Amino acid sequence: MNKETIESLLIQVAGADVRIHEVRPIGGGNISRAFAVKTSNGNFFIKTNRAGLADMFEKEVKNLELLRKVIPHNTPEVIGYGAMDHISYFILKLIEPGKRVPDFWADFGRTLASVHKEHANTYGLEYDNYIGSLPQSNKQHANWIDFFVEERIWPQAKKAESLLGTDIMEKMERLCLRLPDILTQAKPSLLHGDLWSGNFTLNQSGKVCMVDPATYYGNREIELAFTKLFGGFDDEFYDAYKDVLPLDKGFFDTRADIYNLYPLLVHVNLFGGWYIASVRETLKRFV
């Protein structure tokens, strides 16, 4: 994206003349292009993609705004979003990271616990959104296990069926039948929905700032399981979280692996068969 296009975007959103001082490409994940832009009217983060993905950006903005109501100092400020010519975009106020505070991980754990204290009456959300570039169904359910099976596991498993094969699909079905005896019920908590080490950064105060959410209301255990999938967070994070919201016995030993079938299946669908072995090993534990 050239400087003139970025200026046009900012003028369309801000409604005023903007002079670009610097444009720096930054990591925008595997799906979109992203830029840090310094201007005469402030500094911005801009993410772009083809025009056909405007709905994905609209939902990402709604996700951020939902989180921002709960943790306004730990979520980026949305400036605007939309489509122009052949591209879709959304614009955030650029996060200028500060020096990490000494108790960063403990503060992060308490911050996530404050998000999880926000409850709803049902699991899901009033709108569907995306996990990465994949549609994520948030059809609302009164029962957590029904939601987890019907809106999380099976949509991804069926999408990946040709890669997974008959044996894995049959084991997945048997596992789902066992879940009422394994998983626990809990109040529907607000979740970031895609919380791993690549989806948080530092804010100016040196504390956590959460980005790229895939929000919905669910059992908070699925969120904590996801934080363990790609290396995990510091122990201080989990200790501080549990000081605010204790965890039921058996979570890390048993249920976390089951919950991580969802992001593993997402990765199968996004990136191919590299993650099938992890799915297979998880299923071996339970069926």
PyRosetta script that sets phi, psi and omega in degrees:
from pyrosetta import init, pose_from_sequence

init()
pose = pose_from_sequence("MNKETIESLLIQVAGADVRIHEVRPIGGGNISRAFAVKTSNGNFFIKTNRAGLADMFEKEVKNLELLRKVIPHNTPEVIGYGAMDHISYFILKLIEPGKRVPDFWADFGRTLASVHKEHANTYGLEYDNYIGSLPQSNKQHANWIDFFVEERIWPQAKKAESLLGTDIMEKMERLCLRLPDILTQAKPSLLHGDLWSGNFTLNQSGKVCMVDPATYYGNREIELAFTKLFGGFDDEFYDAYKDVLPLDKGFFDTRADIYNLYPLLVHVNLFGGWYIASVRETLKRFV")
pose.set_psi(1, 131.4)
pose.set_omega(1, -177.3)
pose.set_phi(2, -88.9)
pose.set_psi(2, 169.7)
pose.set_omega(2, -176.2)
pose.set_phi(3, -60.3)
pose.set_psi(3, -39.5)
pose.set_omega(3, -177.6)
pose.set_phi(4, -65.2)
pose.set_psi(4, -40.2)
pose.set_omega(4, 178.9)
pose.set_phi(5, -64.8)
pose.set_psi(5, -42.4)
pose.set_omega(5, 178.5)
pose.set_phi(6, -62.9)
pose.set_psi(6, -42.3)
pose.set_omega(6, 176.9)
pose.set_phi(7, -60.3)
pose.set_psi(7, -42.1)
pose.set_omega(7, 179.6)
pose.set_phi(8, -62.8)
pose.set_psi(8, -41.1)
pose.set_omega(8, 177.7)
pose.set_phi(9, -60.5)
pose.set_psi(9, -48.3)
pose.set_omega(9, -177.2)
pose.set_phi(10, -65.7)
pose.set_psi(10, -38.4)
pose.set_omega(10, 177.5)
pose.set_phi(11, -64.9)
pose.set_psi(11, -40.9)
pose.set_omega(11, 179.2)
pose.set_phi(12, -62.5)
pose.set_psi(12, -38.7)
pose.set_omega(12, -177.2)
pose.set_phi(13, -82.5)
pose.set_psi(13, -46.1)
pose.set_omega(13, -175.0)
pose.set_phi(14, -83.4)
pose.set_psi(14, -21.4)
pose.set_omega(14, 178.6)
pose.set_phi(15, 70.9)
pose.set_psi(15, 23.9)
pose.set_omega(15, -179.4)
pose.set_phi(16, -148.8)
pose.set_psi(16, 163.1)
pose.set_omega(16, 179.3)
pose.set_phi(17, -67.5)
pose.set_psi(17, 135.9)
pose.set_omega(17, -178.0)
pose.set_phi(18, -131.2)
pose.set_psi(18, 132.3)
pose.set_omega(18, 174.9)
pose.set_phi(19, -107.6)
pose.set_psi(19, 126.7)
pose.set_omega(19, -178.4)
pose.set_phi(20, -83.4)
pose.set_psi(20, 127.9)
pose.set_omega(20, 175.0)
pose.set_phi(21, -97.8)
pose.set_psi(21, -37.9)
pose.set_omega(21, -176.3)
pose.set_phi(22, -156.3)
pose.set_psi(22, 138.9)
pose.set_omega(22, 173.4)
pose.set_phi(23, -124.5)
pose.set_psi(23, 124.0)
pose.set_omega(23, -177.9)
pose.set_phi(24, -128.0)
pose.set_psi(24, 115.0)
pose.set_omega(24, 174.7)
pose.set_phi(25, -62.0)
pose.set_psi(25, 138.7)
pose.set_omega(25, 177.1)
pose.set_phi(26, -135.0)
pose.set_psi(26, 169.1)
pose.set_omega(26, -179.7)
pose.set_phi(27, -64.3)
pose.set_psi(27, 121.6)
pose.set_omega(27, 177.6)
pose.set_phi(28, -114.3)
pose.set_psi(28, 23.3)
pose.set_omega(28, -177.7)
pose.set_phi(29, 86.5)
pose.set_psi(29, -164.3)
pose.set_omega(29, -177.2)
pose.set_phi(30, -95.7)
pose.set_psi(30, 3.3)
pose.set_omega(30, -169.5)
pose.set_phi(31, -116.3)
pose.set_psi(31, -45.1)
pose.set_omega(31, -172.1)
pose.set_phi(32, -119.7)
pose.set_psi(32, 166.6)
pose.set_omega(32, 171.7)
pose.set_phi(33, -95.9)
pose.set_psi(33, 145.4)
pose.set_omega(33, -177.0)
pose.set_phi(34, -138.3)
pose.set_psi(34, 149.6)
pose.set_omega(34, -176.2)
pose.set_phi(35, -141.3)
pose.set_psi(35, 142.7)
pose.set_omega(35, 166.3)
pose.set_phi(36, -98.4)
pose.set_psi(36, 125.7)
pose.set_omega(36, -173.5)
pose.set_phi(37, -125.1)
pose.set_psi(37, 121.7)
pose.set_omega(37, 175.6)
pose.set_phi(38, -101.9)
pose.set_psi(38, 129.3)
pose.set_omega(38, -173.7)
pose.set_phi(39, -135.7)
pose.set_psi(39, 176.3)
pose.set_omega(39, 176.0)
pose.set_phi(40, -70.5)
pose.set_psi(40, -16.6)
pose.set_omega(40, -177.9)
pose.set_phi(41, -111.3)
pose.set_psi(41, 20.7)
pose.set_omega(41, -179.2)
pose.set_phi(42, 116.2)
pose.set_psi(42, 178.8)
pose.set_omega(42, -176.2)
pose.set_phi(43, -114.2)
pose.set_psi(43, 140.9)
pose.set_omega(43, -169.9)
pose.set_phi(44, -134.4)
pose.set_psi(44, 153.8)
pose.set_omega(44, 168.1)
pose.set_phi(45, -107.8)
pose.set_psi(45, 126.0)
pose.set_omega(45, -178.2)
pose.set_phi(46, -123.2)
pose.set_psi(46, 128.3)
pose.set_omega(46, 175.7)
pose.set_phi(47, -115.9)
pose.set_psi(47, 136.0)
pose.set_omega(47, -176.3)
pose.set_phi(48, -133.7)
pose.set_psi(48, 156.8)
pose.set_omega(48, 173.6)
pose.set_phi(49, -160.0)
pose.set_psi(49, -174.7)
pose.set_omega(49, -180.0)
pose.set_phi(50, -68.7)
pose.set_psi(50, 158.2)
pose.set_omega(50, -173.3)
pose.set_phi(51, -59.9)
pose.set_psi(51, -30.2)
pose.set_omega(51, -178.0)
pose.set_phi(52, -66.7)
pose.set_psi(52, -11.5)
pose.set_omega(52, -179.9)
pose.set_phi(53, -103.1)
pose.set_psi(53, 21.4)
pose.set_omega(53, 179.9)
pose.set_phi(54, -59.8)
pose.set_psi(54, -35.2)
pose.set_omega(54, -179.7)
pose.set_phi(55, -64.1)
pose.set_psi(55, -35.8)
pose.set_omega(55, 178.8)
pose.set_phi(56, -61.7)
pose.set_psi(56, -42.1)
pose.set_omega(56, 178.5)
pose.set_phi(57, -69.8)
pose.set_psi(57, -38.2)
pose.set_omega(57, 178.0)
pose.set_phi(58, -59.9)
pose.set_psi(58, -43.0)
pose.set_omega(58, -179.6)
pose.set_phi(59, -69.5)
pose.set_psi(59, -35.2)
pose.set_omega(59, 178.1)
pose.set_phi(60, -64.3)
pose.set_psi(60, -39.5)
pose.set_omega(60, 176.1)
pose.set_phi(61, -62.8)
pose.set_psi(61, -44.9)
pose.set_omega(61, 178.2)
pose.set_phi(62, -61.4)
pose.set_psi(62, -39.1)
pose.set_omega(62, 177.7)
pose.set_phi(63, -61.8)
pose.set_psi(63, -46.6)
pose.set_omega(63, 179.8)
pose.set_phi(64, -62.3)
pose.set_psi(64, -40.9)
pose.set_omega(64, -179.3)
pose.set_phi(65, -66.7)
pose.set_psi(65, -34.3)
pose.set_omega(65, 177.4)
pose.set_phi(66, -65.2)
pose.set_psi(66, -44.5)
pose.set_omega(66, 176.8)
pose.set_phi(67, -66.2)
pose.set_psi(67, -38.4)
pose.set_omega(67, -175.0)
pose.set_phi(68, -65.0)
pose.set_psi(68, -26.6)
pose.set_omega(68, 176.4)
pose.set_phi(69, -64.0)
pose.set_psi(69, -27.9)
pose.set_omega(69, -176.3)
pose.set_phi(70, -96.8)
pose.set_psi(70, -43.1)
pose.set_omega(70, -178.0)
pose.set_phi(71, -128.3)
pose.set_psi(71, 71.9)
pose.set_omega(71, -174.2)
pose.set_phi(72, -61.6)
pose.set_psi(72, -27.5)
pose.set_omega(72, -178.2)
pose.set_phi(73, -89.4)
pose.set_psi(73, -3.0)
pose.set_omega(73, -177.6)
pose.set_phi(74, -121.6)
pose.set_psi(74, 18.9)
pose.set_omega(74, -178.7)
pose.set_phi(75, -138.6)
pose.set_psi(75, 137.7)
pose.set_omega(75, -179.9)
pose.set_phi(76, -61.6)
pose.set_psi(76, 149.8)
pose.set_omega(76, 176.9)
pose.set_phi(77, -86.2)
pose.set_psi(77, 126.4)
pose.set_omega(77, 179.7)
pose.set_phi(78, -80.3)
pose.set_psi(78, 130.2)
pose.set_omega(78, 176.6)
pose.set_phi(79, -96.5)
pose.set_psi(79, -41.1)
pose.set_omega(79, 179.1)
pose.set_phi(80, 173.8)
pose.set_psi(80, 172.1)
pose.set_omega(80, 179.2)
pose.set_phi(81, -156.9)
pose.set_psi(81, 166.8)
pose.set_omega(81, 178.1)
pose.set_phi(82, 158.5)
pose.set_psi(82, -156.8)
pose.set_omega(82, 179.1)
pose.set_phi(83, -138.3)
pose.set_psi(83, 145.1)
pose.set_omega(83, 178.6)
pose.set_phi(84, -146.4)
pose.set_psi(84, 125.6)
pose.set_omega(84, -177.4)
pose.set_phi(85, 56.3)
pose.set_psi(85, -118.1)
pose.set_omega(85, -174.0)
pose.set_phi(86, -101.9)
pose.set_psi(86, 9.6)
pose.set_omega(86, -176.4)
pose.set_phi(87, -126.5)
pose.set_psi(87, 153.4)
pose.set_omega(87, 167.0)
pose.set_phi(88, -108.6)
pose.set_psi(88, 158.3)
pose.set_omega(88, -174.3)
pose.set_phi(89, -157.6)
pose.set_psi(89, 159.5)
pose.set_omega(89, 158.8)
pose.set_phi(90, -143.5)
pose.set_psi(90, 154.3)
pose.set_omega(90, -171.3)
pose.set_phi(91, -127.5)
pose.set_psi(91, 130.3)
pose.set_omega(91, 176.1)
pose.set_phi(92, -118.5)
pose.set_psi(92, 157.8)
pose.set_omega(92, 168.1)
pose.set_phi(93, -66.5)
pose.set_psi(93, 129.8)
pose.set_omega(93, -176.0)
pose.set_phi(94, -63.8)
pose.set_psi(94, 131.9)
pose.set_omega(94, 176.6)
pose.set_phi(95, -82.1)
pose.set_psi(95, 116.5)
pose.set_omega(95, 177.8)
pose.set_phi(96, -95.7)
pose.set_psi(96, 101.2)
pose.set_omega(96, -172.5)
pose.set_phi(97, -67.4)
pose.set_psi(97, 139.7)
pose.set_omega(97, 174.1)
pose.set_phi(98, -98.8)
pose.set_psi(98, -171.9)
pose.set_omega(98, 177.6)
pose.set_phi(99, -77.8)
pose.set_psi(99, 130.4)
pose.set_omega(99, -176.7)
pose.set_phi(100, -57.2)
pose.set_psi(100, 129.6)
pose.set_omega(100, 178.4)
pose.set_phi(101, -69.9)
pose.set_psi(101, 152.1)
pose.set_omega(101, -176.4)
pose.set_phi(102, -58.1)
pose.set_psi(102, -35.1)
pose.set_omega(102, -178.8)
pose.set_phi(103, -101.6)
pose.set_psi(103, 37.0)
pose.set_omega(103, -175.9)
pose.set_phi(104, -52.0)
pose.set_psi(104, -50.5)
pose.set_omega(104, -173.7)
pose.set_phi(105, -67.2)
pose.set_psi(105, -39.6)
pose.set_omega(105, 178.2)
pose.set_phi(106, -65.7)
pose.set_psi(106, -41.6)
pose.set_omega(106, 177.7)
pose.set_phi(107, -63.2)
pose.set_psi(107, -39.3)
pose.set_omega(107, 177.6)
pose.set_phi(108, -60.7)
pose.set_psi(108, -45.9)
pose.set_omega(108, 179.1)
pose.set_phi(109, -59.7)
pose.set_psi(109, -42.5)
pose.set_omega(109, 178.9)
pose.set_phi(110, -68.3)
pose.set_psi(110, -35.5)
pose.set_omega(110, 178.2)
pose.set_phi(111, -64.7)
pose.set_psi(111, -44.7)
pose.set_omega(111, 178.7)
pose.set_phi(112, -64.2)
pose.set_psi(112, -39.2)
pose.set_omega(112, 177.9)
pose.set_phi(113, -60.5)
pose.set_psi(113, -36.5)
pose.set_omega(113, 178.4)
pose.set_phi(114, -66.1)
pose.set_psi(114, -33.3)
pose.set_omega(114, 174.9)
pose.set_phi(115, -66.5)
pose.set_psi(115, -44.4)
pose.set_omega(115, -177.1)
pose.set_phi(116, -69.7)
pose.set_psi(116, -14.7)
pose.set_omega(116, 176.0)
pose.set_phi(117, -76.7)
pose.set_psi(117, -11.6)
pose.set_omega(117, 176.8)
pose.set_phi(118, -81.5)
pose.set_psi(118, 120.8)
pose.set_omega(118, -173.1)
pose.set_phi(119, -118.0)
pose.set_psi(119, 158.7)
pose.set_omega(119, 173.3)
pose.set_phi(120, -129.4)
pose.set_psi(120, 176.0)
pose.set_omega(120, -179.3)
pose.set_phi(121, -87.7)
pose.set_psi(121, -18.5)
pose.set_omega(121, -178.6)
pose.set_phi(122, -136.1)
pose.set_psi(122, 161.8)
pose.set_omega(122, 174.5)
pose.set_phi(123, -86.1)
pose.set_psi(123, 139.3)
pose.set_omega(123, -178.5)
pose.set_phi(124, 117.7)
pose.set_psi(124, -148.3)
pose.set_omega(124, -177.9)
pose.set_phi(125, -164.1)
pose.set_psi(125, 160.8)
pose.set_omega(125, -177.9)
pose.set_phi(126, -76.0)
pose.set_psi(126, -5.2)
pose.set_omega(126, 175.0)
pose.set_phi(127, -140.0)
pose.set_psi(127, 151.9)
pose.set_omega(127, 172.9)
pose.set_phi(128, -80.6)
pose.set_psi(128, 158.5)
pose.set_omega(128, 176.4)
pose.set_phi(129, -144.0)
pose.set_psi(129, -146.5)
pose.set_omega(129, -173.6)
pose.set_phi(130, -136.0)
pose.set_psi(130, 148.8)
pose.set_omega(130, 168.5)
pose.set_phi(131, -115.1)
pose.set_psi(131, 108.6)
pose.set_omega(131, -165.2)
pose.set_phi(132, 63.8)
pose.set_psi(132, -127.8)
pose.set_omega(132, 176.8)
pose.set_phi(133, -99.6)
pose.set_psi(133, 2.9)
pose.set_omega(133, -176.6)
pose.set_phi(134, -91.1)
pose.set_psi(134, 137.1)
pose.set_omega(134, 175.6)
pose.set_phi(135, -59.1)
pose.set_psi(135, 138.7)
pose.set_omega(135, 178.7)
pose.set_phi(136, -121.7)
pose.set_psi(136, 114.2)
pose.set_omega(136, -179.6)
pose.set_phi(137, -76.7)
pose.set_psi(137, 129.5)
pose.set_omega(137, 177.7)
pose.set_phi(138, -117.1)
pose.set_psi(138, 27.8)
pose.set_omega(138, 176.7)
pose.set_phi(139, -50.2)
pose.set_psi(139, 130.5)
pose.set_omega(139, -171.1)
pose.set_phi(140, -79.4)
pose.set_psi(140, 139.7)
pose.set_omega(140, 179.8)
pose.set_phi(141, -132.3)
pose.set_psi(141, 152.2)
pose.set_omega(141, 174.6)
pose.set_phi(142, -84.5)
pose.set_psi(142, -20.9)
pose.set_omega(142, -176.0)
pose.set_phi(143, -113.6)
pose.set_psi(143, 128.8)
pose.set_omega(143, -176.3)
pose.set_phi(144, -63.4)
pose.set_psi(144, -44.8)
pose.set_omega(144, -176.4)
pose.set_phi(145, -65.0)
pose.set_psi(145, -39.4)
pose.set_omega(145, 175.2)
pose.set_phi(146, -58.9)
pose.set_psi(146, -43.9)
pose.set_omega(146, 179.7)
pose.set_phi(147, -63.3)
pose.set_psi(147, -47.3)
pose.set_omega(147, -177.4)
pose.set_phi(148, -60.4)
pose.set_psi(148, -42.2)
pose.set_omega(148, -178.7)
pose.set_phi(149, -72.8)
pose.set_psi(149, -50.0)
pose.set_omega(149, -169.7)
pose.set_phi(150, -82.1)
pose.set_psi(150, -28.3)
pose.set_omega(150, -176.8)
pose.set_phi(151, -110.6)
pose.set_psi(151, -10.0)
pose.set_omega(151, -179.4)
pose.set_phi(152, -118.5)
pose.set_psi(152, -63.2)
pose.set_omega(152, -173.3)
pose.set_phi(153, -69.1)
pose.set_psi(153, -55.1)
pose.set_omega(153, -171.5)
pose.set_phi(154, -68.5)
pose.set_psi(154, -38.6)
pose.set_omega(154, 176.9)
pose.set_phi(155, -58.5)
pose.set_psi(155, -40.3)
pose.set_omega(155, -179.9)
pose.set_phi(156, -75.6)
pose.set_psi(156, -39.3)
pose.set_omega(156, 179.5)
pose.set_phi(157, -63.4)
pose.set_psi(157, -43.5)
pose.set_omega(157, -179.8)
pose.set_phi(158, -66.5)
pose.set_psi(158, -35.8)
pose.set_omega(158, 178.3)
pose.set_phi(159, -65.7)
pose.set_psi(159, -32.5)
pose.set_omega(159, -178.0)
pose.set_phi(160, -97.1)
pose.set_psi(160, 9.8)
pose.set_omega(160, -171.0)
pose.set_phi(161, -55.1)
pose.set_psi(161, -40.8)
pose.set_omega(161, -177.6)
pose.set_phi(162, -66.9)
pose.set_psi(162, -27.1)
pose.set_omega(162, 177.0)
pose.set_phi(163, -83.7)
pose.set_psi(163, -37.6)
pose.set_omega(163, -174.6)
pose.set_phi(164, -74.6)
pose.set_psi(164, -39.4)
pose.set_omega(164, -179.1)
pose.set_phi(165, 87.6)
pose.set_psi(165, 166.7)
pose.set_omega(165, -173.8)
pose.set_phi(166, -63.0)
pose.set_psi(166, -42.6)
pose.set_omega(166, -175.9)
pose.set_phi(167, -61.1)
pose.set_psi(167, -47.5)
pose.set_omega(167, -179.6)
pose.set_phi(168, -66.2)
pose.set_psi(168, -40.3)
pose.set_omega(168, -179.8)
pose.set_phi(169, -63.4)
pose.set_psi(169, -39.2)
pose.set_omega(169, 178.4)
pose.set_phi(170, -66.7)
pose.set_psi(170, -40.5)
pose.set_omega(170, 178.0)
pose.set_phi(171, -67.0)
pose.set_psi(171, -35.9)
pose.set_omega(171, 177.1)
pose.set_phi(172, -62.1)
pose.set_psi(172, -42.2)
pose.set_omega(172, 179.0)
pose.set_phi(173, -63.6)
pose.set_psi(173, -41.8)
pose.set_omega(173, 179.1)
pose.set_phi(174, -65.7)
pose.set_psi(174, -38.9)
pose.set_omega(174, 177.4)
pose.set_phi(175, -62.3)
pose.set_psi(175, -44.2)
pose.set_omega(175, -179.0)
pose.set_phi(176, -59.9)
pose.set_psi(176, -34.0)
pose.set_omega(176, 178.1)
pose.set_phi(177, -69.2)
pose.set_psi(177, -24.8)
pose.set_omega(177, -179.5)
pose.set_phi(178, -87.4)
pose.set_psi(178, -15.0)
pose.set_omega(178, -170.4)
pose.set_phi(179, -57.9)
pose.set_psi(179, -35.2)
pose.set_omega(179, 177.7)
pose.set_phi(180, -58.5)
pose.set_psi(180, -23.3)
pose.set_omega(180, 179.0)
pose.set_phi(181, -91.5)
pose.set_psi(181, -7.2)
pose.set_omega(181, -174.9)
pose.set_phi(182, -114.3)
pose.set_psi(182, -48.1)
pose.set_omega(182, -175.3)
pose.set_phi(183, -82.7)
pose.set_psi(183, 158.4)
pose.set_omega(183, -179.9)
pose.set_phi(184, -109.2)
pose.set_psi(184, 154.2)
pose.set_omega(184, 173.9)
pose.set_phi(185, -88.8)
pose.set_psi(185, 152.9)
pose.set_omega(185, 177.5)
pose.set_phi(186, -157.9)
pose.set_psi(186, 162.9)
pose.set_omega(186, 175.9)
pose.set_phi(187, -61.0)
pose.set_psi(187, 141.9)
pose.set_omega(187, 175.4)
pose.set_phi(188, -63.7)
pose.set_psi(188, 116.8)
pose.set_omega(188, -179.8)
pose.set_phi(189, -105.0)
pose.set_psi(189, 147.6)
pose.set_omega(189, 172.5)
pose.set_phi(190, -66.3)
pose.set_psi(190, 130.2)
pose.set_omega(190, -178.4)
pose.set_phi(191, -120.9)
pose.set_psi(191, 145.5)
pose.set_omega(191, 168.6)
pose.set_phi(192, -62.1)
pose.set_psi(192, -45.4)
pose.set_omega(192, 171.9)
pose.set_phi(193, 96.6)
pose.set_psi(193, -17.5)
pose.set_omega(193, -178.5)
pose.set_phi(194, -149.5)
pose.set_psi(194, 49.8)
pose.set_omega(194, -168.8)
pose.set_phi(195, -93.4)
pose.set_psi(195, 102.6)
pose.set_omega(195, 172.7)
pose.set_phi(196, -137.9)
pose.set_psi(196, -179.2)
pose.set_omega(196, -170.9)
pose.set_phi(197, -64.1)
pose.set_psi(197, -21.1)
pose.set_omega(197, 179.3)
pose.set_phi(198, -83.7)
pose.set_psi(198, -5.4)
pose.set_omega(198, -174.4)
pose.set_phi(199, -116.2)
pose.set_psi(199, 29.3)
pose.set_omega(199, 166.5)
pose.set_phi(200, -145.5)
pose.set_psi(200, 157.7)
pose.set_omega(200, 178.7)
pose.set_phi(201, -144.6)
pose.set_psi(201, -167.6)
pose.set_omega(201, 177.3)
pose.set_phi(202, -102.6)
pose.set_psi(202, 146.2)
pose.set_omega(202, 169.9)
pose.set_phi(203, -95.9)
pose.set_psi(203, -175.1)
pose.set_omega(203, -176.5)
pose.set_phi(204, -63.0)
pose.set_psi(204, -26.5)
pose.set_omega(204, 179.6)
pose.set_phi(205, -82.8)
pose.set_psi(205, -1.6)
pose.set_omega(205, -179.3)
pose.set_phi(206, 80.8)
pose.set_psi(206, 14.3)
pose.set_omega(206, 178.3)
pose.set_phi(207, -105.4)
pose.set_psi(207, 176.3)
pose.set_omega(207, -173.9)
pose.set_phi(208, -69.9)
pose.set_psi(208, 143.9)
pose.set_omega(208, 169.8)
pose.set_phi(209, -130.6)
pose.set_psi(209, 118.9)
pose.set_omega(209, -176.2)
pose.set_phi(210, -89.1)
pose.set_psi(210, 136.2)
pose.set_omega(210, -177.8)
pose.set_phi(211, -131.3)
pose.set_psi(211, 168.7)
pose.set_omega(211, 174.9)
pose.set_phi(212, 51.9)
pose.set_psi(212, 49.7)
pose.set_omega(212, -178.8)
pose.set_phi(213, -76.4)
pose.set_psi(213, 157.8)
pose.set_omega(213, 173.0)
pose.set_phi(214, -128.8)
pose.set_psi(214, 61.1)
pose.set_omega(214, -163.8)
pose.set_phi(215, -64.3)
pose.set_psi(215, 150.9)
pose.set_omega(215, 168.3)
pose.set_phi(216, -171.5)
pose.set_psi(216, 175.4)
pose.set_omega(216, 175.4)
pose.set_phi(217, -101.1)
pose.set_psi(217, 125.8)
pose.set_omega(217, -177.5)
pose.set_phi(218, -154.8)
pose.set_psi(218, -175.0)
pose.set_omega(218, 173.9)
pose.set_phi(219, -70.9)
pose.set_psi(219, 124.3)
pose.set_omega(219, -174.1)
pose.set_phi(220, -61.6)
pose.set_psi(220, -18.2)
pose.set_omega(220, 178.6)
pose.set_phi(221, -61.4)
pose.set_psi(221, -32.8)
pose.set_omega(221, -178.5)
pose.set_phi(222, -66.0)
pose.set_psi(222, -32.2)
pose.set_omega(222, 178.2)
pose.set_phi(223, -69.1)
pose.set_psi(223, -46.9)
pose.set_omega(223, -179.6)
pose.set_phi(224, -65.6)
pose.set_psi(224, -34.7)
pose.set_omega(224, 176.0)
pose.set_phi(225, -60.8)
pose.set_psi(225, -44.0)
pose.set_omega(225, -178.5)
pose.set_phi(226, -60.5)
pose.set_psi(226, -37.1)
pose.set_omega(226, -180.0)
pose.set_phi(227, -64.2)
pose.set_psi(227, -19.8)
pose.set_omega(227, -179.5)
pose.set_phi(228, -89.4)
pose.set_psi(228, -12.3)
pose.set_omega(228, -166.6)
pose.set_phi(229, -67.6)
pose.set_psi(229, -44.4)
pose.set_omega(229, -175.8)
pose.set_phi(230, -111.4)
pose.set_psi(230, 59.2)
pose.set_omega(230, 175.3)
pose.set_phi(231, 102.8)
pose.set_psi(231, -25.8)
pose.set_omega(231, 177.9)
pose.set_phi(232, 81.6)
pose.set_psi(232, 167.3)
pose.set_omega(232, 177.3)
pose.set_phi(233, -98.7)
pose.set_psi(233, 173.8)
pose.set_omega(233, 178.7)
pose.set_phi(234, -62.9)
pose.set_psi(234, 148.8)
pose.set_omega(234, -179.5)
pose.set_phi(235, -57.2)
pose.set_psi(235, -31.6)
pose.set_omega(235, 180.0)
pose.set_phi(236, -60.9)
pose.set_psi(236, -33.3)
pose.set_omega(236, 177.7)
pose.set_phi(237, -59.8)
pose.set_psi(237, -51.3)
pose.set_omega(237, -176.9)
pose.set_phi(238, -69.3)
pose.set_psi(238, -38.0)
pose.set_omega(238, 179.2)
pose.set_phi(239, -63.4)
pose.set_psi(239, -43.9)
pose.set_omega(239, -179.6)
pose.set_phi(240, -68.2)
pose.set_psi(240, -38.8)
pose.set_omega(240, 177.6)
pose.set_phi(241, -60.5)
pose.set_psi(241, -47.8)
pose.set_omega(241, -177.1)
pose.set_phi(242, -67.3)
pose.set_psi(242, -24.6)
pose.set_omega(242, 174.4)
pose.set_phi(243, -64.8)
pose.set_psi(243, -31.6)
pose.set_omega(243, -180.0)
pose.set_phi(244, -89.6)
pose.set_psi(244, -47.2)
pose.set_omega(244, -178.5)
pose.set_phi(245, -130.3)
pose.set_psi(245, 94.0)
pose.set_omega(245, 179.9)
pose.set_phi(246, -58.9)
pose.set_psi(246, 152.3)
pose.set_omega(246, 179.7)
pose.set_phi(247, -103.3)
pose.set_psi(247, 146.8)
pose.set_omega(247, 177.0)
pose.set_phi(248, -70.6)
pose.set_psi(248, 150.7)
pose.set_omega(248, -179.4)
pose.set_phi(249, -58.9)
pose.set_psi(249, 140.8)
pose.set_omega(249, 174.7)
pose.set_phi(250, 91.5)
pose.set_psi(250, -0.2)
pose.set_omega(250, -175.7)
pose.set_phi(251, -63.7)
pose.set_psi(251, -58.8)
pose.set_omega(251, -174.9)
pose.set_phi(252, -68.9)
pose.set_psi(252, -26.3)
pose.set_omega(252, -178.2)
pose.set_phi(253, -79.1)
pose.set_psi(253, -29.4)
pose.set_omega(253, -171.1)
pose.set_phi(254, -131.0)
pose.set_psi(254, -62.5)
pose.set_omega(254, -167.9)
pose.set_phi(255, -69.3)
pose.set_psi(255, -30.6)
pose.set_omega(255, -178.3)
pose.set_phi(256, -58.6)
pose.set_psi(256, -41.5)
pose.set_omega(256, -179.4)
pose.set_phi(257, -64.6)
pose.set_psi(257, -37.8)
pose.set_omega(257, 178.2)
pose.set_phi(258, -65.6)
pose.set_psi(258, -45.0)
pose.set_omega(258, -179.8)
pose.set_phi(259, -63.4)
pose.set_psi(259, -31.7)
pose.set_omega(259, -178.9)
pose.set_phi(260, -77.0)
pose.set_psi(260, -3.5)
pose.set_omega(260, 168.8)
pose.set_phi(261, -59.9)
pose.set_psi(261, -33.2)
pose.set_omega(261, -179.0)
pose.set_phi(262, -63.5)
pose.set_psi(262, -56.7)
pose.set_omega(262, 178.4)
pose.set_phi(263, -64.2)
pose.set_psi(263, -29.3)
pose.set_omega(263, 176.6)
pose.set_phi(264, -65.1)
pose.set_psi(264, -42.2)
pose.set_omega(264, 176.8)
pose.set_phi(265, -65.2)
pose.set_psi(265, -38.4)
pose.set_omega(265, 174.6)
pose.set_phi(266, -57.7)
pose.set_psi(266, -43.7)
pose.set_omega(266, -179.6)
pose.set_phi(267, -68.4)
pose.set_psi(267, -33.4)
pose.set_omega(267, 173.6)
pose.set_phi(268, -59.2)
pose.set_psi(268, -45.0)
pose.set_omega(268, -177.8)
pose.set_phi(269, -72.3)
pose.set_psi(269, -30.1)
pose.set_omega(269, -179.5)
pose.set_phi(270, -84.5)
pose.set_psi(270, -37.8)
pose.set_omega(270, -168.4)
pose.set_phi(271, -123.0)
pose.set_psi(271, -1.2)
pose.set_omega(271, 175.9)
pose.set_phi(272, 98.0)
pose.set_psi(272, -160.9)
pose.set_omega(272, -166.6)
pose.set_phi(273, -76.7)
pose.set_psi(273, 0.2)
pose.set_omega(273, -177.8)
pose.set_phi(274, -58.4)
pose.set_psi(274, -28.6)
pose.set_omega(274, -173.3)
pose.set_phi(275, -97.2)
pose.set_psi(275, 0.2)
pose.set_omega(275, -177.8)
pose.set_phi(276, -64.2)
pose.set_psi(276, -38.1)
pose.set_omega(276, -179.9)
pose.set_phi(277, -60.0)
pose.set_psi(277, -37.4)
pose.set_omega(277, 178.3)
pose.set_phi(278, -67.4)
pose.set_psi(278, -39.8)
pose.set_omega(278, 175.9)
pose.set_phi(279, -61.4)
pose.set_psi(279, -46.2)
pose.set_omega(279, -178.5)
pose.set_phi(280, -62.0)
pose.set_psi(280, -43.1)
pose.set_omega(280, -178.7)
pose.set_phi(281, -65.4)
pose.set_psi(281, -37.7)
pose.set_omega(281, 177.1)
pose.set_phi(282, -63.6)
pose.set_psi(282, -46.3)
pose.set_omega(282, -179.3)
pose.set_phi(283, -62.2)
pose.set_psi(283, -34.4)
pose.set_omega(283, 179.1)
pose.set_phi(284, -59.5)
pose.set_psi(284, -29.4)
pose.set_omega(284, -177.9)
pose.set_phi(285, -69.9)
pose.set_psi(285, -25.1)
pose.set_omega(285, -167.7)
pose.set_phi(286, -120.7)
pose.set_psi(286, -18.3)
pose.set_omega(286, -178.8)
pose.set_phi(287, -136.8)
pose.dump_pdb("model.pdb")
